[in-house]
Amino acid sequence: MAKTALIMGVIGGVGSDVAKRLIAEGWTVIGSVRSAEQVEEARADIPGIQHVVPIDLANADLVGAALSPVLSAAEGLDAVILAAGICPFGPLETTPLSEMRRAVEINAVGAVAVYQATIDYLRRSKGHLVVVTSVSGKVAVPFVGHYCASKFALEALCDVMRRENRDSEIKVVVIEPGGMKSRMVDLQLRQIRERKAALSAEERARYGHMYDTHEYAVSDRNKGLGPPEECADMILKVLSLEAPETRYTVGEPAAYMCSLPLKLTDKEIDEVTSSNRVWELT
């Protein structure tokens, strides 16, 4: 019997690559997209995908009801890959609180909603729950505070999921990539240039250097941006393991960033994250 995977966030980047490779290996794949308008896009991009379900993780209370029909009809569920997420940016002083609520709802609360909807299936299959977090869940970087807060929360939630299932054979695994070239990054580059152009003189004097640094971080000039295929490689490796580790970093830049809290003081990390060097490494 073919194995079945649910991939949350199946359009573009990591989710799309994992879906295509699992289908090629004979898996049945169910994928989620953010809106109904993206369903046909996903079907065209991923030939052979079994179901594409429109689910907006910003409405986490509705996730269970949206997933229930397709999961009930599936012949079991062997893996859940949570690759969906957003990355708001901007100084904490000026970025709307609504963006923080949205980031936490999608990146953290939405993850719990998916967990609640799928945990019984994974318990029966002794399957894998693979969650893509970020190095920003280990080191808080200026200008992406809302994103960091949501990813720190997600890291903690994954620890709780793993520990609450300690007596089962469910594999809860965290994947920690650094910066990846993706559609989200391309969108950020356009948005940051638009916002820079609209800064007041006071905002430019106070935060202009952060906008410049972040623009560099998501541009092609930053050679530290890895291809999403590297993260997909790691996910496929994890799915092949009966006893995976709890966490895997993806690439040397991510390994470097995740090591900082273990070897540097807070003040030393302040220096690293306040320089352009952090973006050359992530």
URURNOR-V639342 format. One line per field, one symbol per residue. ss: DSSP state (A for helix, B for strand, O for the rest). psi: psi as a letter, one per 20 degrees, with the letter a starting at -180 (. if undefined). A space follows every 50 residues. Layout:
# URURNOR-V639342
ss=???
psi=???
This chain:
# URURNOR-V639342
ss=OOOBBBBBOOOOAAAAAAAAAAAAOOOBBBBBBOOAAAAAAAAAAOOOOO BBBBOOAAAAAAAAAAAAAAAAAOOOOOBBBBOOOOOOOOOOOOOOAAAA AAAAAAAAAAAAAAAAAAAAAAAAAOOBBBBBOOAAAOOOOOOOAAAAAA AAAAAAAAAAAAAAOOOOOOBBBBBBBOOBBOAAAAAAAAAAAAAAAOOO AAAAAAAAAAAAAAAAAOOOOOOOOBBAAAAAAAAAAAAOOOOOOOBBBB OAAAAAAAAAAAAOOAAAAAAAAOOOAAAAAO
psi=pqqpqpoomipqbggggggghgghjjqpppqqrhrhhighgghhhnpipg qopoooiimhiigghhhgghhhiqmrohqponjqrqnqrqqhhipqhhhg ggghgghgghhhggghhihhghhhilapoppocqhiihpppqilgggggh hggggghhgggghikhiakpoopppnrbpqorhgghggggghhghghjqr hghghhjhhhggghgghjrihoiipqqhhghgggghgghiphmrrhqpqo qgggggghigihiqrghhhgggijrhhhhhi.
